Amino acid sequence: MSLADVRAALNAELSATPEYYDFKVLSSEREGALWRVTLEPGYVFAEGQRPGAASAQALLDDSLDGASAWWGAPTKGGASVLAVVAEDDQLVLQNASSAPPPAGSLIRLYPTRFLNAVADAWWDSPWAERALACLPDLGRPQRIDAGPALTGSPFRWLRAAQRQALALVGHSSAFLWGPPGTGKTTTLGVLLAEYLDTRPDARVLLLSTTNHAVDLATLAIDKALQKGRREHCRAGVQRLGTRFDAAAYAGREHLIPTEDAELIARLARAESARPSARDAVALKGWADRVAALRDELRASSLKVLRRCRLAAMTTTRAAFTLKSLRELAPDGEPPFDLIVFDEASQASLAHALVLMPLGRARLFAGDPQQLSPVQRSEDRLARRWLGRSAFAEMPRSGPSVALLDEQSRMAAPIGDLVSQLFYDGALRVAADTPAQWQAARRRTLGDIAPDDHLHLHRVQLDGGWSSTHRGPVRRESAEAIAALVASALESGNWQPEELIVLTPFRAQRALIRQCLRARGLPEALRVSTVHRAQGSEAPVVLFDPADGAQPFLQGEEAQRLLNVALSRAQAKLVLFVSAADAAGAFLAPLVRKLRLAADERTAQPLIELARAPGFPANAIGRRVTAGRLSGEVTRVSCDGDQFWLVNAITGAEQPFDTAFWRQRAREGVANA
């Protein structure tokens, strides 16, 4: 665990992250000051990868908005990507220095490489040594004198675990573990509101991995200050950066560092009027208006950073502005009393550590059972420092860890499924959920009854890789989703914002959007990859794995992705599953658990079957109990020395020793 190891990990990850992608052009067409470039669907080359390799199949995505474009023929030129129209394999380019290349030529895209800022900080040796020295504190936090105890006053509605979490500020490093729907952001808002009130000289840096998450946390703090009658603290909370959701700050414009309160309203109105990327001229005018408004905001951010008591920004912005943050305390002392990392499970250990010296104490809020940091390299050190978060160093238990164990999002059957599959049964429906909460989760969806919260929609065909779509797709499930969504909206019982469609693959997302558009359904319908869905929720979630046999959907990270997908649902969770999906490692435990939950057979004690001479073959297919365990025996080894039982609670398949159970059966007879 040396500085050299961290730097080697960063080098490995930077090497595995293509600096550019080359796409082949089908056509280029001018639209006013813009250019629309249509790309050949099946061709992409990533730097350092073989053409056509699966790892190089970079599907066009809105994450490429703002990327730099370059070409060398017929004349050299460059531009910036204003928008990506993924469904049509198109780029909309602005500020082009020459005409983009013709059909058959290549165009190169350079995405923003956010990891560079983190790497630069680790090559600043004095600072990097301070960062690495913080590592032991994650696993062995110390008690600190952090001031008055937080009581949660006047928030009497706090649940027991939420109130316990308020004591986390008394530790040098602490972890707020918030599974889905447990009110982690609300708890964080109350904690920080009371922290600011009881410590009038304290300064806080609030960080999160996405702009959306920063917005949610900042607004939660302001709401807690308002409801707790701590008006004097509200002006000291400031949301820095320009990529915030302006509409979310209506009535709370004081959180944005600007003297022109009307500016936020103008920005919100402008953003809400974004035209379709298919209308390039309108899109260009819109982008220019929004950029001009955001430029007005940018100028005041640094001044505000020096005087505010709580500064909120993304972890990426913190890395890019690390020098400015360090200069807030020129004597070398930490400029902040507390740093809070929200959605901390998605921030790499290297990224978190390099920011930790900014604070005297650190609080990590998130869920290690949901998505982990995105990491490309297969290098061992890259996995250690960039594929894991600070939660990987978290103590197993103790006063520096608080687990929120009551959820008020998911209907009980969905919540129980998520709890058993991912939280060892610790997560339960909150006891204080009112009757209207229960009623809101009992609604008919097409042919799916009100009390059918978990629904398997069987499809006949398995998905597969498509070179045309540059990823795994399955048209049958995409069409089935479009039909179900159309039926729900036509019934008048559902609104577009109440449904969300999730899939692991961007290619399938694009295909589903095409199917929805073909039926004339509203563009406001949310169709998202699971990675983009963390932090969202909806009454209905339609989940399409597209191809459950893909290597991407194997292993521990795939289970975190599945957790995110299932736990977005409030009332209805509809899974589109083929035979291969149901048998694969990704979904097999879930499907087996659902099947056994509907199994009304009486379970027979396994020890009784073990007394028979045909054991364990006589147990195959039977519902059994083995001590406290209930399940079904599914298979026996060729030599009969082992058999496997599916746990009815978790859906996991567990091996059992035949000789052990025969011995238990003999002992049982002898003692009778």
C-alpha positions, 0 to 999 in steps of 0.5 A: 500500500505504497504511493508507487502502488497508487500511481501504478494503478492510475497509470494502468487505468489511464492506459486502459481508458481510450483517449479517443474513438474513431467512427466511420462516416456515412454522411455529413450534412450542413444545417446552418452553423451546425453539421449533422454527421451520420455514422456507420453503425457497425464500425468503431475503433478505440485507441489501444484496442483491436477493431471490433473487439467487444471492449472497443464497442463504444455506443454513442451516448449522451456522455459524449456531449461536449467531446472534442471531434477531429478529422484529417480528411479531406482537410484537417478540422475540429469541432465540439459535440453539441449533441448525440442522437444515439438512436440515429447514430448521429453527431451534431457538431458546432464550431467546426473549423472545416467541413467534416469528412465525407462518407467512408472517412473517419472522425475521431472523438476525444471524451473528457478524461476526468481521471487526469485531475485525480492523477495530477493530485497523486503526483504532488508528492507532499499532498499524496503522502498526506492522502495515503496517511488517511487510509488506516483511519478508514478501517480504524476510525478514532473518536474526536471531540466534535462538539455538542451531541446531535439530537435530531431536534425537532425532527421527532419523526426520525426512525431509530437508526436515523437518530443513531446515525447522527452520532457519526460526526463524533468519529474521524471517519464514519459510514452512513450505510443507506440501502434503497428507500431508507431515507439516507439523503433526508438523514444526511440533510438533518445531520448537516442542518443540526451540525451547522446550527450547533457549531457556528464556526464549522465549515463543511464540504459536501461532495457527490459523484453526480450533479443530480446527487449534489442537488438532492443533498443540497436541497435536503439540507436547506429543507431541514434547516427551514423545517427546523427553524434554523433560518440563520444558517440557510444563507451559508449553504451554497451549491457551487458549479454550473451543471445544476438542475435550475428548476429544482431550486425554484423558491430556494435560489439563495443556494446558488451563488448569484446576486441575480435571483431572477437568473436562476428562474431564467435558466430553469425556463431555458433548460425546460425548453430544450428542443430535440437534437433532430432540430439542429438549428433550434438546439444550437440557439438553445445551447448558446442561451443556456451557456450564456446564463451559466457563464454569468453564474461561473464568475461568482463561485470562487468568491462564494467558496471563501465565505460560505459555511457549506460548499456543495459540488461534485467530486470531479469538480473538487479534483479539478479545483483542488488547488483552490480548495487547499488555498482556503487554509494557507497555513496547511491545516484542513480548510474544512471541519467535515467532508461529506462524500454522498453516494460514496460507493461510486467514488473510487478509493483513490479519488476519495483519499486524495480529497480527505486531507481537506477535512478534519473528519470525514463522513461517507454516505451511500450503499456498498451493495449498489454500484461501485466505481467504474473501472476499466483496467484488469490490473490488480492495483487498478482494481484495488485503488480504482474499482473499490470505494472507501466502503471497502475499508469500512469496519464490519461494525461499531459506532462509526457505522450506521445501517439504515434498516427501514425502507419506505419506497418498495411494496413489501414483496419487492422490498423483501426480495431486495432485502433477502438477495442483497442485505441478508434480510436486514431491510424491512418496510418501515413500521410508520408507513401510513395506509395511503402508502399501502394503497398507492402500491396496489394498482392494476397495470394491464393484466397485472393485478393490484397485489401482483408486485413482482411479475415475470414476463416470459419471452421466447427468444434470448438476446444476443450481440448485434454489430448493427446496434453495437451491443446486446439487443432483443427485439421481442422484449423491446416490443413487449415493453412498448406494448405494455407501456402503450396499454398502461398509458391508454388506460388513463390509470398511469402517467408517463412519469410513473414508469421507468424502463431499465436495461443494462445495455445502451444498445437495448436502450436505443432499441426500446426507445425506437419501439416506443417512438414507433408507437407514437408514445411520449418522448418524456418516457424514461428509458435508461441504463441501470448505471444512470438510474441510481438515485431515481425511483418510480411506481413501475419499473420494467427491467429488461436484461436483454441478454443475461448471458453476457460476460458483463452480467456475471460476478459481484458488480452485476449483482450490484447492478441488479440491486439498483434495477430492482430497488427503483420500483415502488409498486410494480416490478416487471421482469422480461426474462427468457429461458437463458436469462432464468438459467444464467448466474445473473438472474437465476437466484431471483427467478428461483426465489420467486418460483419457490415463493409461489410453491404451496407444497408442504416441505418434508424434513430432509432427515426423513428422506435421508433414512431411505436407501435411495437418498439423496436421489429420492430428494430431487425436486422435493420441497424440504426443510434442513434445520432452519433452512427451507428450499428444494433439492435440485441435483445430485453429484455423479457419485452421490456424495453431494447434493444441492438445495436451493434456499427459498429465502435467497434463491442461492444454490447451496451444496450439502454433504450426503454422508453428514445427513445419512449420519444424522439420520442414523443418530436420529433413529438410535435416539428415538 
